[in-house]
Amino acid sequence: MKIIPAIDLMDGQVVRLVKGDPNKKTVYSNAPLEIAKKWENAGADMLHIVDLDATLGIGSNLEIIKKLVSELKVPVEIAGGLRDEYTIIEVSKWAERVVLGTLAFKDKETVLKIAETIGKDKLVISVDHIDGIIVVNGWQTSTETKLLDGMNKFLQLGFSEFLLTSVSRDGTMKGPDLEPLQQACSLKNANVIASGGISDIADIKKVKTVNAYGVILGKALYENKISIDEAKKIACH
């Protein structure tokens, strides 16, 4: 199981939100590269960098992220507000993987077209859910699509990489939402990264028991409730 620290950016600062609410923001650093290097040096398998301004449609940190990635050796997946073909293809040239949520559920045709250019394995389908229903537009809009139905459609199209975020747990450190995660991980050919609610080592063990492909570490990492080293020991056994 891969251990993947999250770096969420707003106005070039490293922040964490609670349940995606920009009014519930904690700033952890004004130096994203410093943080990225810290997690890289601590042994992260990959970094998950989110452009929250782009997600919420209020700006962009893409130039900062591009520069940041150029200084790192660890693989990076980029998420947040990537909603047009040109930008996604450009980002895929320097990022290991590109995470698509809103576009995936609003315009599958474009996603398939992008996949022909860059390959399906570079695209991660973001299945963010509230009570098992997939939400988009920075978690503001319900698609009325059930989690497993949404995933199955993409699996049938030949996609295998998914990021599953339980919105009600994100930034809360109340533990992972295990039931939907277990159901998602049991789908054939689905590599699922779990996100939302991780608070301690016990939570990492729980996520590992359902055979998640990876786990995102956010607030618990920034609040020193967990270390990458500890998490990797669990992940590797």
Buried (B, 14 or more C-beta within 10 A) or exposed (E): BBBBBBBBBBEBBBBBBBBBEBEEBEEBBEEBBEBBBBBBEBEBBBBBBBBBBBBBEEBBBBEBBBEBBEEBEBBBBBBBBBBEBEBBBBBBEEBBBBBBBBBBBBBEEBBBEBBEEBEBBBBBBBBBBBEBBBBBBBBEEBBEBBBBEBBBBBBEEEBBBBBBBBBBBBBBBBBBBBEBBBBBBEBEEBBBBBBBBBBBBEBBEBBBEBBBBBBBBBBBBBEEBBBBEEBBEBBEE
